[in-house]
Amino acid sequence: MNVVALTGGIGSGKTIATQTFSKLGVPVIDLDVIAHTLTGAGGALVPEIAAEFGSEFITEEGALNRPLMRALVFTEPEARAKLNVLMHPVIFEEACKQLADLDASPYVVLAIPLLQESQRYLPYIDHVLLIDCEESLQLARVMQRSGLSAQEAQKIIDAQSSRQSRIDMADSIITNNQNIEDLEQKIHLFHKNYINTCIVSK
């Protein structure tokens, strides 16, 4: 079974992409979903986050206070590094478990938002698919989606690897500068071509 790493900067359209692959019947393992589960109410990482950062970073429901943590990690690199040390090994372990549990399929999509910062996944990956868009559009989408100011959204974008480094790492690039329908059509075309490649290479 081939593993396609789906990556892209914040606001590029990864969520729509993973949803489209799921509709096509392609198994999807999404690191963002795993992270949300681990830091949601009663999540396995909540006690460790509370111990490292303080109880004020945990909501009354027992989940990570995402807005408060986001404000911290995108202004203090040391705090971001501490959070990554806590989360990344556990996310990796869960992703590997889900990969191992999958039934036979021509390929699986492993959604990794920050592939450049997640080198431990590279030995498992057969193909890197980048969802890319113009940086001005990326900024506008982040502001609209999260209700952030331009300055806040730009801080998040700047904290991620550069657009060019993502392009350099990709085997295939889908440009998402238009609407959802255009992105879905491009994913359908990628799926048609890639699944044929998987079948032929068997």
N, C-alpha and C positions, 0 to 999 in steps of 0.2 A: 504493500500500500504506500503510495507516494504521499508526502506531506508538503502542502503548499503553505508557506508562511505569508499571511496577509498582513501588510503593515502600511503605515502612513501617519503623517502628523495629525495632531488634534484638529478636528474640523474638516478633515479631508473626505470623509464619507465612509469610513470603515464600518459603521453600524449598519448602514443600508446595504453595504456589500455583503456582510455576514448574513444578514436576513435574506438576501437574494440567493446566496449559496444554499442556505437551509431550505428554501422553497424548491430549489433544484434537486433536493435530496442528498446534498453533499454534507457529510458530518462536519460540524464546526466545533472546535474547542477554542473558546475565547478567554484570554487571560484577564480581560477586564471583568468578565462575568465571575471568574474564579475569585478575583480580588474582592469584588463586591460581596460575594458569599462569605469569604473569610473575615470581612470587616463589618458585615451586617449584624443585626441584633443576634446576640448569642454566638457570633462567629468565633472561630478558633483563635484568631489573632487579636481579638479585642482585649483580653487580659494583658497580653504582652505590650500592646500599644499604650494601655493605661499605665502600666508600670514604667515604660520608657518616657512617655511624654506628659503623663498626669491625667487625672480623672476628668479634667475639664474638656479633654478631647473625645470624651465618650458621651453620647446622648442619654437621656433618661430611659430610652428603650434598650440601651445596651449596645448601641452601634457606634461606629466611628463617626465623629462629627466632621463630615467631609469639608464643608466650607471653612471651618476653623483650621483644619489640617492643611487644606490647600493654601490658605493665606500664609501659613507658616513655611511650608516647604518651598514655595516659590519666591520667598524673600530670604530664606536662610539655607544655603546649600548644605550645611552640616546636618541640619534637621532632615533634609531630603535624603541624604546619604544614610542616616540612621534608620529612616523608615524603609528604605530599599533593602537594607541588611536584614531587617525583620521580615519583610514580605516576600522578596524574590525567591529565596530557597523553598518556601512553603508553596508558593504558586507553581514553581517548576516541578516540584514533587507531585502535585495534584494534576498538572498538565500531562506529565509522563504516565501517570496512572490511567487517566482518561484515554490516552493514546493506546495503551496496552489493552484496555477493555473493549476497544472498538471491534466490531465485526468486520469481516472482509469488505472492502470498498475500494474502488479504483484509486481514489485519493481523498484526503481529509484536509480541511482548511484549519490551520492553526493561527488564530488572530493574535498577533504580537504587536501592540502599538509602537513600542520602542525597540525594534529589533537590533539596532546598532548598540544599544545599551544592554542587550540580552544575549551575549555571545554564547552562553551555555546551551542555547537551543540549536545552534548551527549544525552540530553533527546529526540532528534528527531531520533536517530540512532538505528537500529535493529541489524546491523552486521558490523563489521570492517574488511575490506579486505586490507591487506598490500601487496604492490608490493615491493619486497626486492631484494637486490643484494649485492655482495661482495663490501666492502668499496673501494678497489683498483680500481674496475671497475667503481664504482660511481664517483670517482675522475677523471678517464680518460674520462668518458662521459661528465662531466661538462666542462672540459678543451676543449674538441673537439667541443662541442655544442656552447659554449659561447666565445671561443677564449681567455680563461683566462690562466694565469700562474698557476702552481701547487699551489703556495702559495695563490693566490687569490681564487682559487677554494676551497682549504682546509678551508679558512676562512668562506666561505659560509656554508660548510658542518658542521664546528664546531659550527656555530651559531644556527644550528637546534638541535632538541632533538636527543638523542643518538639512534643508530640503535637498541640497546637492548631494550630501552624503547618503541620503535615502535613495536617490536616483542612481548613484554609483553602485549601490548594493543590489539593485533590483535585476531580476531576470526578465520580468514583464512589467509594463507600466500601463495602468488605466488612468486616463486623465478625466477628472471629474470637475469640469468647469461649467457644466450646464445644469440640467435638471435631473431629478431622480430617474425618470424614464430613460434618459440617455445613459446613465450609469448602469441601470439594470440591463439594457441591451448589450452594453460592452461586456458585462459579466457573463451574460448568456453566451456570447461569442467566445470568450475565454474558456468557459466550461466545455463548450462543444469541441473546441480544438484540443484542450488539455486532456479531456477524458479519452479522446481518440488516441492521443500520444501514449497514455497509460496502457490502453488495451493493446496497442501495437507492440509496446516494449515488453510485454509479458513473455 
